[in-house]
C-alpha cells in the first residue's frame, strides 16, 4: 500500500469513528430538543429509510448535515452543524 493509500485509510477510519460519535450526539440532541422529530426519524428508519451524515465542502459555508434517505435517493434534512461559528440549526 502506498503512503497516500495509508494516509487515506487512516483518515477514513478516523472520520468513521468521529462520524459515529457525532451521530450519537446529534441523536441525543434531537431526542432532547425535538422528541416529535426524533419519533418521525425512528418511524422513517422503521420503514427502511437510512441515515446519511454528510460533509458539505463549500468555501463560504462548510457544514455537516444529517438526513434520512429513502430507496429513491430522496433526502430529508434533519439537522445541520455549520463548520464555521454560529448556533446549531
NUKOL-678290 format. One record per residue: residue in one letter; x, y, z of N, C-alpha, C in turn. Coordinates in pm, whole numbers, plus 50000, padded with zeros to 5 digits. Layout:
! residues N
code,nc1,nc2,nc3,cac1,cac2,cac3,cc1,cc2,cc3
a,X,Y,Z,X,Y,Z,X,Y,Z
...
This chain:
! residues 89
code,nc1,nc2,nc3,cac1,cac2,cac3,cc1,cc2,cc3
x,50086,49882,50000,50000,50000,50000,50089,50123,50000
x,50054,50220,49921,50135,50342,49911,50112,50431,50033
x,50200,50526,50051,50186,50621,50161,50056,50698,50150
x,50017,50732,50027,49890,50804,50007,49772,50716,50047
x,49776,50590,50007,49667,50498,50045,49663,50477,50195
x,49780,50467,50259,49785,50454,50405,49722,50577,50471
x,49755,50694,50420,49700,50819,50475,49548,50822,50458
x,49499,50782,50341,49355,50778,50316,49288,50679,50411
x,49349,50562,50428,49293,50460,50516,49284,50511,50660
x,49391,50571,50710,49391,50623,50848,49286,50733,50864
x,49279,50825,50767,49183,50936,50775,49040,50884,50767
x,49016,50786,50680,48881,50731,50665,48836,50661,50794
x,48927,50587,50856,48893,50520,50983,48865,50623,51093
x,48945,50727,51100,48923,50833,51199,48793,50907,51171
x,48766,50934,51042,48642,51001,51004,48521,50917,51044
x,48528,50786,51022,48418,50697,51056,48394,50697,51207
x,48499,50691,51286,48484,50693,51432,48425,50826,51479
x,48474,50937,51423,48421,51069,51460,48276,51084,51416
x,48243,51034,51298,48106,51042,51248,48010,50963,51336
x,48052,50847,51382,47967,50767,51471,47941,50842,51601
x,48044,50903,51658,48029,50981,51781,47939,51102,51757
x,47960,51170,51644,47878,51287,51610,47732,51248,51592
x,47706,51139,51524,47569,51095,51502,47499,51064,51634
x,47570,50999,51727,47510,50970,51858,47478,51100,51934
x,47569,51197,51928,47545,51325,51995,47429,51400,51930
x,47421,51397,51797,47312,51464,51728,47178,51397,51761
x,47178,51265,51771,47055,51194,51808,47012,51232,51950
x,47107,51240,52042,47073,51279,52180,47014,51419,52183
x,47073,51510,52106,47021,51648,52099,46880,51648,52041
x,46859,51572,51935,46727,51565,51872,46623,51509,51968
x,46658,51403,52038,46563,51342,52133,46528,51437,52246
x,46625,51518,52290,46602,51613,52399,46524,51735,52354
x,46564,51792,52240,46508,51920,52197,46387,51908,52105
x,46378,51799,52029,46268,51782,51935,46222,51636,51934
x,46161,51591,52044,46122,51450,52052,46024,51407,51943
x,45940,51500,51895,45847,51464,51788,45923,51431,51659
x,46024,51511,51629,46105,51487,51510,46186,51358,51526
x,46236,51333,51646,46309,51208,51673,46217,51088,51647
x,46090,51099,51686,45994,50991,51661,45969,50974,51511
x,45962,51085,51438,45944,51077,51292,46065,51009,51226
x,46184,51041,51274,46305,50978,51221,46302,50828,51250
x,46264,50791,51372,46255,50649,51408,46154,50578,51318
x,46041,50643,51290,45940,50583,51202,45995,50567,51060
x,46068,50667,51011,46127,50658,50877,46226,50542,50870
x,46307,50527,50974,46402,50416,50979,46328,50282,50983
x,46215,50280,51053,46134,50159,51059,46076,50120,50925
x,46060,50218,50835,46008,50193,50700,46120,50164,50601
x,46243,50152,50649,46353,50116,50561,46440,50230,50513
x,46409,50354,50556,46498,50464,50518,46628,50450,50595
x,46731,50517,50547,46862,50512,50610,46901,50651,50656
x,47002,50659,50740,47054,50788,50783,47179,50821,50703
x,47195,50947,50672,47310,50995,50597,47372,51110,50676
x,47500,51101,50703,47576,51208,50766,47674,51257,50661
x,47661,51383,50620,47739,51433,50507,47826,51551,50546
x,47941,51557,50483,48030,51672,50496,48013,51755,50369
x,47961,51875,50385,47941,51964,50271,48059,52060,50263
x,48139,52044,50159,48258,52128,50144,48223,52246,50055
x,48204,52359,50118,48167,52483,50049,48257,52594,50101
x,48320,52672,50013,48415,52773,50059,48356,52874,50158
x,48231,52914,50137,48172,53017,50222,48093,52961,50339
x,48041,52840,50324,47954,52786,50430,47970,52634,50443
x,48087,52587,50485,48101,52443,50505,48011,52396,50619
x,47963,52274,50609,47870,52225,50711,47872,52072,50714
x,47822,52020,50822,47794,51877,50835,47643,51868,50851
x,47580,51782,50774,47436,51770,50788,47394,51625,50793
x,47279,51607,50854,47225,51476,50884,47088,51468,50820
x,47060,51361,50749,46930,51346,50685,46891,51200,50678
x,46764,51178,50647,46721,51044,50611,46727,51036,50459
x,46741,50914,50408,46743,50894,50263,46666,50765,50233
x,46578,50773,50132,46497,50656,50100,46554,50582,49979
x,46486,50478,49936,46533,50397,49824,46537,50473,49692
x,46466,50585,49685,46465,50667,49564,46569,50779,49573
x,46655,50772,49674,46761,50870,49699,46705,51008,49734
x,46583,51013,49786,46523,51137,49833,46566,51160,49977
x,46621,51278,50003,46671,51310,50136,46580,51409,50207
x,46572,51395,50337,46502,51490,50423,46601,51530,50532
x,46643,51656,50528,46743,51703,50623,46683,51709,50763
x,46759,51661,50859,46716,51660,50999,46783,51773,51076
x,46915,51784,51060,46991,51879,51139,47116,51919,51060
x,47159,52045,51079,47280,52095,51016,47372,52151,51123
x,47500,52120,51113,47601,52175,51202,47695,52258,51116
x,47690,52392,51128,47780,52476,51048,47925,52450,51091
x,48015,52447,50996,48155,52426,51029,48221,52554,51082
x,48161,52668,51048,48211,52795,51099,48146,52825,51233
x,48156,52949,51274,48096,52991,51400,47947,53011,51381
x,47872,52983,51485,47728,53002,51479,47655,52891,51550
x,47526,52910,51577,47449,52810,51650,47411,52692,51562
x,47379,52581,51624,47328,52466,51551,47193,52501,51493
x,47162,52443,51378,47033,52466,51315,46950,52341,51323
